[in-house]
Amino acid sequence: MDDKRSDDRRSDDKGAPGGERRPRSRFARGGGRGRTRRRVCRFCAEKTLPLDYKWFDVLEAFVSERGRIVPSRTTGTCAKHQRRLTLAIKRARNVALLPYSAS
């Protein structure tokens, strides 16, 4: 009986019953989408674009409808400018230029 169990479960099938492979998750990397072009940081591309809390019209593009800061993987902002952008958004919220949340 123990020999049969060891035959059914092989180490390379990751524990799937019957020796068959599990179907790939639809959330797996790639997901059937084609390769997308890497987004360019707006602040690196346009050197004259201000990154200051007073320019709330620029900052509004980086805040979602719910009032959350949009991540850099979505906007394409580089790490250096994402840190500065986060600080500017928080300062703009503090002086009531941007909302903390959607009302």
Secondary structure, 3 states (H helix, E strand, C coil): CHHHHHHHCCHHHCCCHHHCCCCCCCCCCCCCCCCCCCCCCHHHHCCCCCCCCCCHHHHHHHECCCCCECCHHHHCCCHHHHHHHHHHHHHHHHCCCCCCCCC
